[in-house]
Amino acid sequence: MKVSAATIAAEVKAGSRTAAETVAASLDEIEAQQPRLNIATFVDRDAALERAAEIDRAVSAGEDPGPLAGVPVALKDLIDHAGRVTTCGSSFYREVAERSATVVERLEAAGAVIVSRTGLHEFAFGFSSENHWFGPVRNPLDPETSPGGSSGGSAAAVAAGQVPVAIGTDTGGSVRVPAALCGQFGLKVTHGRVPLTGVFPLAPSLDTVGPIAATVDDLTLVYSVVAGDDPDDPWSAPRPVVTPSARLPDLQGVRIGIPVPWVDDVPTSEEVAAAFAETVGRLQALGAQVTEVEAPSLTPPGMIREASYGEVATIHRTWWTQGREYGPEVAARIEEAVGVTLDEYVEARRWRAALTHVAARLFRRIDLLATPATGVTVKKIGDDTVETTRGPVPYRTALSGFTALVNHLGCPALVAPAASETTPPPGLQLVAPWWREHRLLEVAGLAEREGVFCSVTASGS
């Protein structure tokens, strides 16, 4: 939707807009675009309209429905919503949720209306959202291209104007990659910041839940609602949540590090490399202190495969040995995952611990790290490779080269679309120390207001 979540909520609470008309318009867009874009796995029309009517009645009675009053939200189809079927984009997993995930309970308590469940890469194990069972989710900016993954449907729903905000999960870049390829903002939180209760796991020690939105203000609004401890989630951290308290006037004193050789080692396109240099320069012009920081060990792939695949195998081993049917790409990866040995996994955990300490030392000298969001901006549906300055490379290498490592650090990261004449615009990734999501949101918010960042909506949406 071209109207922001913040504006919708303010107008619904003021009585100048109804939740019913807002939600109905969202549902109409979803259904009209479904044949062309294949974004939704389920459209929750009746329940969404009923809930919108309840919100309008509350407003009429003088009640405050919450900071997301009447805001339509799209939900990735591996997050439980009571009474709805969770499919995980698979051939066989069909579970009717008895209880909503904590993140959904918090959204609804804040007045949001869940309007749809969105398509994803099967079991969230991939970066294209070209789903063998449901068909490919298509990027609204160019339906011949992938929206990225695994939260491709969530990012596409925002880029198509179906909803102002959507919820995804991020285990190796699955919020940030689709946000980048669809020209939106995406937030990967510190591991343990947003509860995982009711979210189907991929690799639990890496999994996070986060928002995708068209503006930083909306990203901040949703983050402030869903973040916080949940005693029912063993991964949840009992730490206070800090939200941005004031708008930064400039970036004076903000120290941004460019990690080398990381930014040089990941295959990129000429367009991405040029846009990264230009965008960093614009942040510098706003007062940021930008320096290169040497971190030879902070370079993918390291032991990303062993550290994550060992956990994936734990989730899927029983189904795999039972002969459950997976799509060809995911089946090949599951087979590789179940082959990871305990010795390899233990060594990978040692690698991850060392990596985390390297990052901690870096953050003594800088406030944020900056990298491109993805190595390329376009991945054609059906193609296994993408073009970079080094020639064609496997698409997962280019799409996840800047994101996957961050999950192993556990740090928060934000992806923002650079203001650009190209579609989709190249994205920038900012990485902060643990628990400092508010700093990412403050810096990105200033950069957006100054025209450094700007999201795009598909023409005709």
Secondary structure, DSSP 8 states (H G I E B T S, - for coil): --S-HHHHHHHHHHTSS-HHHHHHHHHHHHHHHHHHH--EEEE-HHHHHHHHHHHHHHHHTT----TTTT-EEEEETTB--TTSEE-TT-SS--EE-SS--HHHHHHHHTT-EEEEEE--SGGG-SSS-EETTTEE--BTTBTTB---SSSHHHHHHHHTTS-SEEEEEESSSTTHHHHHHTT-EEEE--TTSS--TTB--SSTTT-EEEEEESSHHHHHHHHHHH-S--TT-TT----------S--S--TT-EEEEEETHHHHS---HHHHHHHHHHHHHHHHTT-EEEEEE-TTS-S-TTHHHHHHHHHHHHHHHHHHTT----HHHHHHHHHHHT--HHHHHHHHHHHHHHHHHHHHHTTT-SEEEEES-S-S--BTT-SEEEETTEEEEHHHHHHTTTHHHHHHT--EEEEEB--SSSS--EEEEE-STT-HHHHHHHHHHHHHTTSB-----TT-
